[in-house]
Structures are given as structure tokens and as C-alpha cells.
Amino acid sequence: MTKLKRSSTVSLLITIPIVMSACSGTAGNSKETFATPNASINSTKASNVTLRFFSNLPDRKSGQGFAEQMVIDNYMRENPNVKVEVEALAEEPFKNKQKAYMASNESIDVSMVHFGAELSSLVSAGWVEELDPKDYEGTNYNFLPGVFKGFTFGDKLYGLPRNSDYEVIYYNKSLFNQNNIKVPRTFDELISASKSFRALDIQPISMNGKDLWNLAIMYQNIAQRISGDQYSIINATEGRTKYADDTSLLEAAKNLKKMSDEKVFNTAYMTMDYGASQNLFTQGKAAMWYMGSWEAGIAANDKLTEEFRKNLGVFKFPVTSGGKGKAADLIAWNGGGYSLIKASKHKEEAKKFFDFMMRANQWAKIAWDIGAAVPAQKYELTGKETDVQKQLTDILLTASSTSGMTFNDVSSAAFKDAAQNAIGKLVAGTIKPEDFIAELQAAADKS
């Protein structure tokens, strides 16, 4: 980190080689209009306009939702003739309503979108506008190399990413220290630590099993740790190889099932969604939380206890004994972003707002400065970073390889559903690891 402190600008070196759950954070729903109190309504530049903005960040007072709202407030302050009406829902309600809006051709102006399979469905339905990538080149935007890939279909761009997403394990240092439990660096140590916490009636890893996507990413993480190959699972999903061609994929399925059998995840984790898993961890009832870099904001969230925040740490997913993968190999991608919507009634004004939001001095700067996320654009260090921000930056900058995508998002929406349902059946014990591999292959063949 000494080297980082000497640098004024951090260039995050994620180059995404192929087309790419964040994902959002907190639970709860809201539909509100957030206006800037001191903004003048007397504008001679243009007639009054109300834009509709659809978000998956319902907490507008902290984290990414707060960063998003600050950008919106900045735009309304500079454009007093424009009011941005925000509808913000938690992750799963957001996805369901977005499908409903798409089906009804609702006149949304700007919407949050998920990369890969989910955005592909929106593109196929003709719901999102095509963008010109040349509009977002240069220092005004400062996007990192390769980050448009997950938003590009048929060589056409349909959205812009907001974050650099990668999976880590957040942990409660106090629970480890007080109980003299070693922070795990290997898969076997993770199992052992989990058993120790279980014996103390402390939940080991808080997991949002109900959502399934995070279990899918963990499966990919385990497979990479065994094989050392970031692309084997991607190649199988896209039909270039077969799942059975890499025995690491079957071994990873067995290891994931072992984690379930050994009760590494919290009790009744398959009924727990994102918000519930977050609450279990932040309330000090679980020692660890497998989640993405987009949750950097919990370290600065003053709604959480100071005791929790000062004891929050991050570590890399453990390596596997005898495996070829390194701790520095990172499952990383650019998952969440924004798109312009074709049904907008105010296309010109919506584009102005969209472009403003994605400037490097707006979302990227604000999200980093308040510790809410790791942006998909270059950002400057402030010297006020939390320890969690520093750790996340170090993990990213020292990555020896990145996946560029999650396997459940690289194909079609139908494959994603089938793969995640197979994950659910695997950990529940209703199918064997061999059957799980067969189901993935059948889904890949169909897609």
C-alpha cells in the first residue's frame, strides 16, 4: 500500500477479454422524488422536464444509493428545469419490475441494468438504446480498458458499467481474534474455521442462497482455485469445450457440496436473500460474508456500529491444497451499470443526464470518495480511504489474472436460470455432483 499512497491516480488493470450479481446491497423498497431544496425553478434554458430513473439501490442515505443520489442532486442543481424522479427497489423486486416495465414499454428514461445475460434479454426485446462508444472516450470519462464488453452485443454498445466487481470474503476480525481462530488461507482451513465457529454457536459464512447467483460465482471461484484456469468454465458454457473435459469442474461441484454438508454456510441459507445475509453479517452474528467489492461502503456506513466497522476486514478466497490456482487470481467483472431506455419521452434530456452521471468526476469520483464502491473508471486516492478500501484496492492491483465475467452470465438468460437452479439442487442434495455437471452441459447445449 506504500506504493499506492505515493500515487495520485489508480489505474485499475482489469482487461475483460470476453463478453461479461452486482448487484446491489440493502433490502427494502422506495419510490421517491429526491429534489435539491435550493434549486431555482426559474430556468430560461429549457422547459421543465421530469425524468424517471429506475434503480436497484433503495438505501439513498448510505453506500452506492447515496452516491447515486449525490450525482442526481448535482445534475438537478446544475439543471434546475429538470427533476429526476427515482424509483428504487431491492434487487429481486427490481428485476421483476424491470421485466414488467419492459413488457409494458413503460416510459422510463434511465435504468440500472445487469451485464451479460440479463442485459442481452433487454437488448433482444428492444428496450434499451444503442450508445456510441466514441462518446465515452477520453479523460472526461476515463473508463478502464475492456469494461464495455459485458454491455456490448453484436458489436454494439447498450450500457455503461458503474463498478469494478470482484468477489472477496469480508470477515469480522473481532470474532476471529476473540476465539483464537486463524483467518483461512486454504480451503481446508476454511472448513476447519467454520467448524470452530459452529461449535461456538456463531454462523460461519453468511450466504444469500435464495438468490442463487452468489453460489454460482462461488462454484466458479472454487473451480478456478483447483484448475488455475480462468476460462475453462467459460469455454464449456459457450460450447467450445465440454464440462466433462475439465475434471476440476466436477471436483469443484464436490467441494461446494462439501461446504453445504459441513455447514460452512449459515443455517437455512437457502431461504436467505441478499439483505438478510448482509444483516446477519453486519449484526455480528456471522464471522464471514462471501460478497463483492461493491459492498466496500459498509466500512463507512454510520448506520452500522462503530465496533463492527473498526473490526471489518477482507481476505481473498482461499486456495485449494494441490490446486493450480493462486490466491491472486481474481473472479472479477463489470456487472452493474446504466442504460438509456427507448420508451423515454425525453430522449435528449435523458441523454444529457446519462452522460453527466457517467463522467469521471461524478459517479466514479463520488462512489470512491465516500467509500461506496470500486469504480469502472480511473479514480484518485484521497488519503481518507478506509482500511477496507485499501485492502480491496490492493487485492485488485495485485491480481495475477481476472476472469472477466461470471460463467452464469456469459450465455443466455435461459442458461443462467438453468445453471443457477442446478446449483440450488446440488447444495440441497437433490442431485449428485455428476448429475450437476450433466445439467450444466445440457443447459449449455440448449443455449
Salt bridges, closest charged atoms under 4 A:
ASP59 OD1 - LYS303 NZ 3.40
GLU68 OE1 - ARG60 NH1 2.59
GLU68 OE2 - ARG162 NH1 3.62
GLU87 OE2 - LYS97 NZ 2.63
GLU91 OE2 - LYS95 NZ 3.61
GLU91 OE2 - HIS114 NE2 2.62
GLU92 OE2 - LYS95 NZ 3.78
GLU106 OE2 - ARG52 NH1 2.69
GLU118 OE2 - LYS95 NZ 3.37
GLU118 OE1 - HIS114 ND1 3.38
GLU118 OE2 - LYS416 NZ 2.56
GLU129 OE2 - LYS347 NZ 2.71
ASP135 OD2 - LYS351 NZ 3.55
GLU189 OE2 - LYS182 NZ 3.12
GLU238 OE1 - ARG240 NH2 2.46
ASP261 OD1 - LYS257 NZ 2.63
GLU262 OE1 - LYS195 NZ 3.50
GLU307 OE1 - LYS310 NZ 3.51
GLU348 OE2 - LYS352 NZ 3.79
ASP355 OD2 - LYS351 NZ 2.72
ASP369 OD2 - LYS365 NZ 2.80
ASP409 OD1 - LYS416 NZ 2.93
GLU439 OE2 - LYS425 NZ 2.93
ASP445 OD1 - LYS242 NZ 3.53
